[in-house]
Amino acid sequence: MRYCYECHSGDPRKAKSNFVLDTREGLRKGGQSGAVIAPGNPDESLLIEAVQYMGLEMPPKEKLRTN
């Protein structure tokens, strides 16, 4: 999450793409691309797609390592 917080925490007006993930409201609302989570259906989640580099790629500089 440390990579995500650099750009997506704090004031939604200052966060990249107006998306903050450090609050429940921010996660539910999403950002410029719309909702990022699909409760009960992770396969439909934009957040999961982004960190798996399936279209939108987050973090943008390099894919997260999995252990």
N, CA, C and O atoms as a CHARMM CRD file, in Angstrom:
* protein
*
  268
    1    1 MET  N      0.80600  -1.19100   0.00000 PROA 1      0.00000
    2    1 MET  CA     0.00000   0.00000   0.00000 PROA 1      0.00000
    3    1 MET  C      0.85100   1.25700   0.00000 PROA 1      0.00000
    4    1 MET  O      0.37400   2.32400  -0.38600 PROA 1      0.00000
    5    2 ARG  N      2.10600   1.15100   0.42600 PROA 2      0.00000
    6    2 ARG  CA     2.92000   2.36900   0.49500 PROA 2      0.00000
    7    2 ARG  C      3.06700   3.02100  -0.86500 PROA 2      0.00000
    8    2 ARG  O      3.16300   4.24500  -0.95400 PROA 2      0.00000
    9    3 TYR  N      3.08800   2.22900  -1.92700 PROA 3      0.00000
   10    3 TYR  CA     3.19900   2.79600  -3.26600 PROA 3      0.00000
   11    3 TYR  C      1.92200   3.54200  -3.63900 PROA 3      0.00000
   12    3 TYR  O      1.97100   4.55800  -4.33300 PROA 3      0.00000
   13    4 CYS  N      0.80600   3.04800  -3.18900 PROA 4      0.00000
   14    4 CYS  CA    -0.49100   3.64300  -3.51000 PROA 4      0.00000
   15    4 CYS  C     -0.70200   4.96300  -2.76300 PROA 4      0.00000
   16    4 CYS  O     -1.20300   5.93300  -3.33300 PROA 4      0.00000
   17    5 TYR  N     -0.32000   4.99100  -1.49400 PROA 5      0.00000
   18    5 TYR  CA    -0.55400   6.16500  -0.65500 PROA 5      0.00000
   19    5 TYR  C      0.18300   7.40200  -1.15200 PROA 5      0.00000
   20    5 TYR  O     -0.27600   8.52100  -0.92300 PROA 5      0.00000
   21    6 GLU  N      1.30100   7.22400  -1.82000 PROA 6      0.00000
   22    6 GLU  CA     2.05400   8.36900  -2.32100 PROA 6      0.00000
   23    6 GLU  C      1.19200   9.27600  -3.19000 PROA 6      0.00000
   24    6 GLU  O      1.34800  10.49700  -3.15600 PROA 6      0.00000
   25    7 CYS  N      0.30300   8.70500  -3.94900 PROA 7      0.00000
   26    7 CYS  CA    -0.52600   9.47600  -4.88800 PROA 7      0.00000
   27    7 CYS  C     -2.01300   9.48600  -4.53500 PROA 7      0.00000
   28    7 CYS  O     -2.74300  10.37300  -4.97700 PROA 7      0.00000
   29    8 HSD  N     -2.47100   8.51100  -3.74400 PROA 8      0.00000
   30    8 HSD  CA    -3.90600   8.33100  -3.52100 PROA 8      0.00000
   31    8 HSD  C     -4.30900   8.37200  -2.05200 PROA 8      0.00000
   32    8 HSD  O     -5.01800   7.48600  -1.57300 PROA 8      0.00000
   33    9 SER  N     -3.85800   9.39800  -1.33800 PROA 9      0.00000
   34    9 SER  CA    -4.29300   9.58000   0.04500 PROA 9      0.00000
   35    9 SER  C     -4.46900  11.06000   0.32600 PROA 9      0.00000
   36    9 SER  O     -3.95400  11.92000  -0.38900 PROA 9      0.00000
   37   10 GLY  N     -5.21300  11.33200   1.39300 PROA 10     0.00000
   38   10 GLY  CA    -5.41800  12.72400   1.78100 PROA 10     0.00000
   39   10 GLY  C     -6.59800  13.37400   1.08500 PROA 10     0.00000
   40   10 GLY  O     -7.64200  12.74700   0.90500 PROA 10     0.00000
   41   11 ASP  N     -6.43800  14.61000   0.69900 PROA 11     0.00000
   42   11 ASP  CA    -7.49200  15.42200   0.08800 PROA 11     0.00000
   43   11 ASP  C     -7.81200  14.92200  -1.31900 PROA 11     0.00000
   44   11 ASP  O     -6.92200  14.90500  -2.17000 PROA 11     0.00000
   45   12 PRO  N     -9.05000  14.51600  -1.59300 PROA 12     0.00000
   46   12 PRO  CA    -9.41700  14.01000  -2.92200 PROA 12     0.00000
   47   12 PRO  C     -9.14500  15.01200  -4.04900 PROA 12     0.00000
   48   12 PRO  O     -8.89100  14.61000  -5.18400 PROA 12     0.00000
   49   13 ARG  N     -9.19700  16.30000  -3.74400 PROA 13     0.00000
   50   13 ARG  CA    -8.94400  17.29900  -4.78900 PROA 13     0.00000
   51   13 ARG  C     -7.47600  17.35700  -5.17100 PROA 13     0.00000
   52   13 ARG  O     -7.13300  17.83300  -6.25300 PROA 13     0.00000
   53   14 LYS  N     -6.60300  16.87500  -4.28700 PROA 14     0.00000
   54   14 LYS  CA    -5.16400  16.89800  -4.54800 PROA 14     0.00000
   55   14 LYS  C     -4.63200  15.53200  -4.95700 PROA 14     0.00000
   56   14 LYS  O     -3.54600  15.44100  -5.53000 PROA 14     0.00000
   57   15 ALA  N     -5.37500  14.47000  -4.67400 PROA 15     0.00000
   58   15 ALA  CA    -4.93000  13.11600  -4.99100 PROA 15     0.00000
   59   15 ALA  C     -5.00800  12.88500  -6.49800 PROA 15     0.00000
   60   15 ALA  O     -5.85900  13.45700  -7.18000 PROA 15     0.00000
   61   16 LYS  N     -4.12800  12.05800  -7.00000 PROA 16     0.00000
   62   16 LYS  CA    -4.13400  11.73100  -8.42700 PROA 16     0.00000
   63   16 LYS  C     -5.47900  11.13200  -8.80700 PROA 16     0.00000
   64   16 LYS  O     -5.99900  10.25600  -8.11500 PROA 16     0.00000
   65   17 SER  N     -6.02700  11.60400  -9.89400 PROA 17     0.00000
   66   17 SER  CA    -7.32100  11.14300 -10.42700 PROA 17     0.00000
   67   17 SER  C     -8.45700  11.30000  -9.42300 PROA 17     0.00000
   68   17 SER  O     -9.48300  10.62800  -9.53100 PROA 17     0.00000
   69   18 ASN  N     -8.27600  12.17900  -8.45600 PROA 18     0.00000
   70   18 ASN  CA    -9.28600  12.43200  -7.41700 PROA 18     0.00000
   71   18 ASN  C     -9.67900  11.16300  -6.66800 PROA 18     0.00000
   72   18 ASN  O    -10.80700  11.03900  -6.19200 PROA 18     0.00000
   73   19 PHE  N     -8.74700  10.22900  -6.56900 PROA 19     0.00000
   74   19 PHE  CA    -9.02200   8.96100  -5.90100 PROA 19     0.00000
   75   19 PHE  C     -8.18200   8.83500  -4.63600 PROA 19     0.00000
   76   19 PHE  O     -6.95300   8.88700  -4.68400 PROA 19     0.00000
   77   20 VAL  N     -8.86600   8.66900  -3.50000 PROA 20     0.00000
   78   20 VAL  CA    -8.18100   8.39900  -2.23500 PROA 20     0.00000
   79   20 VAL  C     -8.59700   7.02500  -1.72600 PROA 20     0.00000
   80   20 VAL  O     -9.77200   6.66100  -1.76500 PROA 20     0.00000
   81   21 LEU  N     -7.62400   6.27900  -1.25400 PROA 21     0.00000
   82   21 LEU  CA    -7.95000   4.93800  -0.77300 PROA 21     0.00000
   83   21 LEU  C     -7.71000   4.77500   0.70600 PROA 21     0.00000
   84   21 LEU  O     -7.75300   3.66100   1.22800 PROA 21     0.00000
   85   22 ASP  N     -7.45700   5.87900   1.38900 PROA 22     0.00000
   86   22 ASP  CA    -7.22800   5.76900   2.82300 PROA 22     0.00000
   87   22 ASP  C     -8.48200   6.02700   3.65700 PROA 22     0.00000
   88   22 ASP  O     -8.40300   6.15100   4.87900 PROA 22     0.00000
   89   23 THR  N     -9.62700   6.10700   3.00100 PROA 23     0.00000
   90   23 THR  CA   -10.89200   6.19600   3.71900 PROA 23     0.00000
   91   23 THR  C    -11.90400   5.23900   3.06800 PROA 23     0.00000
   92   23 THR  O    -11.80800   4.92300   1.88200 PROA 23     0.00000
   93   24 ARG  N    -12.84500   4.80100   3.85200 PROA 24     0.00000
   94   24 ARG  CA   -13.89600   3.92700   3.32300 PROA 24     0.00000
   95   24 ARG  C    -14.69500   4.65600   2.23500 PROA 24     0.00000
   96   24 ARG  O    -15.01800   4.08400   1.19400 PROA 24     0.00000
   97   25 GLU  N    -15.00600   5.93000   2.50000 PROA 25     0.00000
   98   25 GLU  CA   -15.74500   6.72600   1.51700 PROA 25     0.00000
   99   25 GLU  C    -14.97100   6.86000   0.20600 PROA 25     0.00000
  100   25 GLU  O    -15.55200   6.77300  -0.87600 PROA 25     0.00000
  101   26 GLY  N    -13.67100   7.07100   0.30800 PROA 26     0.00000
  102   26 GLY  CA   -12.84400   7.20000  -0.88900 PROA 26     0.00000
  103   26 GLY  C    -12.83300   5.93100  -1.71100 PROA 26     0.00000
  104   26 GLY  O    -12.92700   5.98600  -2.93700 PROA 26     0.00000
  105   27 LEU  N    -12.72100   4.79400  -1.05800 PROA 27     0.00000
  106   27 LEU  CA   -12.74900   3.51400  -1.76800 PROA 27     0.00000
  107   27 LEU  C    -14.09800   3.27700  -2.43500 PROA 27     0.00000
  108   27 LEU  O    -14.15600   2.80500  -3.57000 PROA 27     0.00000
  109   28 ARG  N    -15.16400   3.59600  -1.74700 PROA 28     0.00000
  110   28 ARG  CA   -16.50300   3.38700  -2.30800 PROA 28     0.00000
  111   28 ARG  C    -16.80200   4.32400  -3.46700 PROA 28     0.00000
  112   28 ARG  O    -17.43800   3.93300  -4.44600 PROA 28     0.00000
  113   29 LYS  N    -16.33600   5.57200  -3.35100 PROA 29     0.00000
  114   29 LYS  CA   -16.60500   6.57000  -4.38100 PROA 29     0.00000
  115   29 LYS  C    -15.76300   6.34100  -5.63600 PROA 29     0.00000
  116   29 LYS  O    -16.26000   6.47700  -6.75400 PROA 29     0.00000
  117   30 GLY  N    -14.49900   5.99400  -5.45000 PROA 30     0.00000
  118   30 GLY  CA   -13.60200   5.84400  -6.58300 PROA 30     0.00000
  119   30 GLY  C    -13.03700   7.18100  -7.01000 PROA 30     0.00000
  120   30 GLY  O    -12.98000   8.11900  -6.21400 PROA 30     0.00000
  121   31 GLY  N    -12.62200   7.27400  -8.25200 PROA 31     0.00000
  122   31 GLY  CA   -12.00600   8.49400  -8.76100 PROA 31     0.00000
  123   31 GLY  C    -12.53300   8.85600 -10.13200 PROA 31     0.00000
  124   31 GLY  O    -13.69400   8.59700 -10.45000 PROA 31     0.00000
  125   32 GLN  N    -11.68200   9.45100 -10.93700 PROA 32     0.00000
  126   32 GLN  CA   -12.08900   9.88000 -12.27600 PROA 32     0.00000
  127   32 GLN  C    -12.55100   8.71700 -13.15100 PROA 32     0.00000
  128   32 GLN  O    -13.38500   8.90200 -14.03800 PROA 32     0.00000
  129   33 SER  N    -12.02200   7.53300 -12.91100 PROA 33     0.00000
  130   33 SER  CA   -12.41300   6.36100 -13.69900 PROA 33     0.00000
  131   33 SER  C    -13.65200   5.67300 -13.16300 PROA 33     0.00000
  132   33 SER  O    -14.09400   4.66400 -13.71300 PROA 33     0.00000
  133   34 GLY  N    -14.21600   6.21300 -12.09000 PROA 34     0.00000
  134   34 GLY  CA   -15.41300   5.63300 -11.49400 PROA 34     0.00000
  135   34 GLY  C    -15.08400   4.75000 -10.31100 PROA 34     0.00000
  136   34 GLY  O    -14.02100   4.87700  -9.70200 PROA 34     0.00000
  137   35 ALA  N    -15.99300   3.86400  -9.99100 PROA 35     0.00000
  138   35 ALA  CA   -15.82900   2.96500  -8.85000 PROA 35     0.00000
  139   35 ALA  C    -14.62600   2.05400  -9.06600 PROA 35     0.00000
  140   35 ALA  O    -14.39200   1.57800 -10.17700 PROA 35     0.00000
  141   36 VAL  N    -13.86300   1.81300  -7.99700 PROA 36     0.00000
  142   36 VAL  CA   -12.67800   0.97300  -8.11800 PROA 36     0.00000
  143   36 VAL  C    -12.84500  -0.39700  -7.48100 PROA 36     0.00000
  144   36 VAL  O    -12.06600  -1.31200  -7.74900 PROA 36     0.00000
  145   37 ILE  N    -13.86000  -0.53800  -6.63900 PROA 37     0.00000
  146   37 ILE  CA   -14.11500  -1.83900  -6.02800 PROA 37     0.00000
  147   37 ILE  C    -15.52200  -2.30200  -6.39600 PROA 37     0.00000
  148   37 ILE  O    -16.42800  -1.50000  -6.62200 PROA 37     0.00000
  149   38 ALA  N    -15.66800  -3.60200  -6.44600 PROA 38     0.00000
  150   38 ALA  CA   -16.96900  -4.20800  -6.69800 PROA 38     0.00000
  151   38 ALA  C    -17.23700  -5.15500  -5.53200 PROA 38     0.00000
  152   38 ALA  O    -16.83900  -6.31900  -5.57900 PROA 38     0.00000
  153   39 PRO  N    -17.91000  -4.66900  -4.48200 PROA 39     0.00000
  154   39 PRO  CA   -18.13400  -5.49600  -3.29800 PROA 39     0.00000
  155   39 PRO  C    -18.72100  -6.86300  -3.65200 PROA 39     0.00000
  156   39 PRO  O    -19.72300  -6.96900  -4.36000 PROA 39     0.00000
  157   40 GLY  N    -18.07000  -7.89800  -3.13800 PROA 40     0.00000
  158   40 GLY  CA   -18.52300  -9.26200  -3.38500 PROA 40     0.00000
  159   40 GLY  C    -18.13200  -9.82000  -4.73500 PROA 40     0.00000
  160   40 GLY  O    -18.43900 -10.97300  -5.03800 PROA 40     0.00000
  161   41 ASN  N    -17.45600  -9.02100  -5.56000 PROA 41     0.00000
  162   41 ASN  CA   -17.08400  -9.48500  -6.88800 PROA 41     0.00000
  163   41 ASN  C    -15.71300  -8.92900  -7.27800 PROA 41     0.00000
  164   41 ASN  O    -15.63300  -8.02300  -8.10800 PROA 41     0.00000
  165   42 PRO  N    -14.64300  -9.45400  -6.69700 PROA 42     0.00000
  166   42 PRO  CA   -13.32100  -8.90900  -6.96100 PROA 42     0.00000
  167   42 PRO  C    -12.89100  -8.98300  -8.42400 PROA 42     0.00000
  168   42 PRO  O    -12.06600  -8.18100  -8.86300 PROA 42     0.00000
  169   43 ASP  N    -13.43200  -9.92300  -9.17600 PROA 43     0.00000
  170   43 ASP  CA   -13.08300 -10.01900 -10.59700 PROA 43     0.00000
  171   43 ASP  C    -13.55200  -8.81000 -11.39700 PROA 43     0.00000
  172   43 ASP  O    -13.05300  -8.56900 -12.49600 PROA 43     0.00000
  173   44 GLU  N    -14.49400  -8.05300 -10.86900 PROA 44     0.00000
  174   44 GLU  CA   -15.01400  -6.86000 -11.52300 PROA 44     0.00000
  175   44 GLU  C    -14.36500  -5.58100 -10.99300 PROA 44     0.00000
  176   44 GLU  O    -14.75500  -4.48200 -11.38700 PROA 44     0.00000
  177   45 SER  N    -13.38900  -5.71400 -10.11300 PROA 45     0.00000
  178   45 SER  CA   -12.77900  -4.58200  -9.43600 PROA 45     0.00000
  179   45 SER  C    -11.69200  -3.91900 -10.27400 PROA 45     0.00000
  180   45 SER  O    -10.73000  -4.57100 -10.67800 PROA 45     0.00000
  181   46 LEU  N    -11.84600  -2.63100 -10.53300 PROA 46     0.00000
  182   46 LEU  CA   -10.83500  -1.86700 -11.26200 PROA 46     0.00000
  183   46 LEU  C     -9.53300  -1.81900 -10.46200 PROA 46     0.00000
  184   46 LEU  O     -8.45100  -1.82400 -11.04900 PROA 46     0.00000
  185   47 LEU  N     -9.62400  -1.77400  -9.14700 PROA 47     0.00000
  186   47 LEU  CA    -8.43400  -1.74500  -8.30600 PROA 47     0.00000
  187   47 LEU  C     -7.61100  -3.02600  -8.49400 PROA 47     0.00000
  188   47 LEU  O     -6.39100  -2.95800  -8.63700 PROA 47     0.00000
  189   48 ILE  N     -8.25900  -4.17100  -8.49400 PROA 48     0.00000
  190   48 ILE  CA    -7.56100  -5.44800  -8.69100 PROA 48     0.00000
  191   48 ILE  C     -6.95700  -5.49300 -10.08800 PROA 48     0.00000
  192   48 ILE  O     -5.81000  -5.91200 -10.24800 PROA 48     0.00000
  193   49 GLU  N     -7.70100  -5.07200 -11.09300 PROA 49     0.00000
  194   49 GLU  CA    -7.18800  -5.04600 -12.47400 PROA 49     0.00000
  195   49 GLU  C     -5.95500  -4.14900 -12.58300 PROA 49     0.00000
  196   49 GLU  O     -4.99500  -4.48900 -13.27500 PROA 49     0.00000
  197   50 ALA  N     -5.98300  -3.01200 -11.90100 PROA 50     0.00000
  198   50 ALA  CA    -4.87200  -2.06100 -11.98400 PROA 50     0.00000
  199   50 ALA  C     -3.59300  -2.62600 -11.37300 PROA 50     0.00000
  200   50 ALA  O     -2.52500  -2.50900 -11.97400 PROA 50     0.00000
  201   51 VAL  N     -3.67800  -3.23500 -10.19200 PROA 51     0.00000
  202   51 VAL  CA    -2.46500  -3.75400  -9.56800 PROA 51     0.00000
  203   51 VAL  C     -1.97900  -5.02900 -10.23600 PROA 51     0.00000
  204   51 VAL  O     -0.82800  -5.42200 -10.04400 PROA 51     0.00000
  205   52 GLN  N     -2.83500  -5.68500 -11.02000 PROA 52     0.00000
  206   52 GLN  CA    -2.42100  -6.86600 -11.77800 PROA 52     0.00000
  207   52 GLN  C     -1.98700  -6.50500 -13.20100 PROA 52     0.00000
  208   52 GLN  O     -1.66100  -7.38200 -14.00100 PROA 52     0.00000
  209   53 TYR  N     -1.98900  -5.19900 -13.50800 PROA 53     0.00000
  210   53 TYR  CA    -1.58400  -4.69300 -14.82600 PROA 53     0.00000
  211   53 TYR  C     -2.44900  -5.27200 -15.94500 PROA 53     0.00000
  212   53 TYR  O     -1.93300  -5.73400 -16.96300 PROA 53     0.00000
  213   54 MET  N     -3.73300  -5.24300 -15.75100 PROA 54     0.00000
  214   54 MET  CA    -4.68300  -5.74400 -16.74400 PROA 54     0.00000
  215   54 MET  C     -5.45500  -4.56100 -17.33800 PROA 54     0.00000
  216   54 MET  O     -6.66300  -4.44100 -17.13300 PROA 54     0.00000
  217   55 GLY  N     -4.76800  -3.70400 -18.06000 PROA 55     0.00000
  218   55 GLY  CA    -5.38100  -2.48900 -18.59300 PROA 55     0.00000
  219   55 GLY  C     -4.75200  -1.29100 -17.93100 PROA 55     0.00000
  220   55 GLY  O     -3.66500  -0.86700 -18.32500 PROA 55     0.00000
  221   56 LEU  N     -5.41100  -0.73400 -16.93100 PROA 56     0.00000
  222   56 LEU  CA    -4.85300   0.33700 -16.13300 PROA 56     0.00000
  223   56 LEU  C     -3.71000  -0.23900 -15.30000 PROA 56     0.00000
  224   56 LEU  O     -3.87500  -1.29000 -14.68000 PROA 56     0.00000
  225   57 GLU  N     -2.56500   0.42300 -15.27500 PROA 57     0.00000
  226   57 GLU  CA    -1.39300  -0.12800 -14.60200 PROA 57     0.00000
  227   57 GLU  C     -0.97700   0.71900 -13.40600 PROA 57     0.00000
  228   57 GLU  O     -0.50900   1.84700 -13.56300 PROA 57     0.00000
  229   58 MET  N     -1.15100   0.16700 -12.21500 PROA 58     0.00000
  230   58 MET  CA    -0.78300   0.84500 -10.98400 PROA 58     0.00000
  231   58 MET  C      0.03600  -0.09800 -10.11600 PROA 58     0.00000
  232   58 MET  O     -0.32700  -1.26700  -9.98200 PROA 58     0.00000
  233   59 PRO  N      1.11300   0.36500  -9.53300 PROA 59     0.00000
  234   59 PRO  CA     1.71800   1.67200  -9.71600 PROA 59     0.00000
  235   59 PRO  C      2.30300   1.79200 -11.12100 PROA 59     0.00000
  236   59 PRO  O      2.71400   0.79300 -11.71100 PROA 59     0.00000
  237   60 PRO  N      2.34100   3.00300 -11.65300 PROA 60     0.00000
  238   60 PRO  CA     2.70400   3.18400 -13.05600 PROA 60     0.00000
  239   60 PRO  C      4.16100   2.87100 -13.39600 PROA 60     0.00000
  240   60 PRO  O      4.45800   2.54100 -14.54500 PROA 60     0.00000
  241   61 LYS  N      5.07200   2.96400 -12.43600 PROA 61     0.00000
  242   61 LYS  CA     6.48300   2.77700 -12.75200 PROA 61     0.00000
  243   61 LYS  C      6.92200   1.32100 -12.83600 PROA 61     0.00000
  244   61 LYS  O      7.79400   0.98100 -13.63500 PROA 61     0.00000
  245   62 GLU  N      6.32800   0.46900 -12.02500 PROA 62     0.00000
  246   62 GLU  CA     6.65600  -0.94600 -12.06800 PROA 62     0.00000
  247   62 GLU  C      5.58100  -1.76600 -11.37800 PROA 62     0.00000
  248   62 GLU  O      4.93600  -1.31200 -10.43300 PROA 62     0.00000
  249   63 LYS  N      5.40600  -2.96200 -11.86300 PROA 63     0.00000
  250   63 LYS  CA     4.40400  -3.85900 -11.30400 PROA 63     0.00000
  251   63 LYS  C      4.79800  -4.28400  -9.89400 PROA 63     0.00000
  252   63 LYS  O      5.97500  -4.50300  -9.61100 PROA 63     0.00000
  253   64 LEU  N      3.81800  -4.39800  -9.02000 PROA 64     0.00000
  254   64 LEU  CA     4.07200  -4.86100  -7.65400 PROA 64     0.00000
  255   64 LEU  C      4.57300  -6.30100  -7.67800 PROA 64     0.00000
  256   64 LEU  O      4.11900  -7.12000  -8.47800 PROA 64     0.00000
  257   65 ARG  N      5.51200  -6.59100  -6.79400 PROA 65     0.00000
  258   65 ARG  CA     6.01500  -7.95300  -6.68700 PROA 65     0.00000
  259   65 ARG  C      5.07400  -8.77400  -5.81500 PROA 65     0.00000
  260   65 ARG  O      4.52400  -8.26600  -4.83800 PROA 65     0.00000
  261   66 THR  N      4.89500 -10.01800  -6.16200 PROA 66     0.00000
  262   66 THR  CA     4.07300 -10.90800  -5.33700 PROA 66     0.00000
  263   66 THR  C      4.99800 -11.93900  -4.70700 PROA 66     0.00000
  264   66 THR  O      5.96700 -12.37700  -5.32700 PROA 66     0.00000
  265   67 ASN  N      4.70400 -12.31300  -3.50800 PROA 67     0.00000
  266   67 ASN  CA     5.52900 -13.28300  -2.79000 PROA 67     0.00000
  267   67 ASN  C      4.77300 -14.54700  -2.57700 PROA 67     0.00000
  268   67 ASN  O      5.30100 -15.49000  -1.98700 PROA 67     0.00000
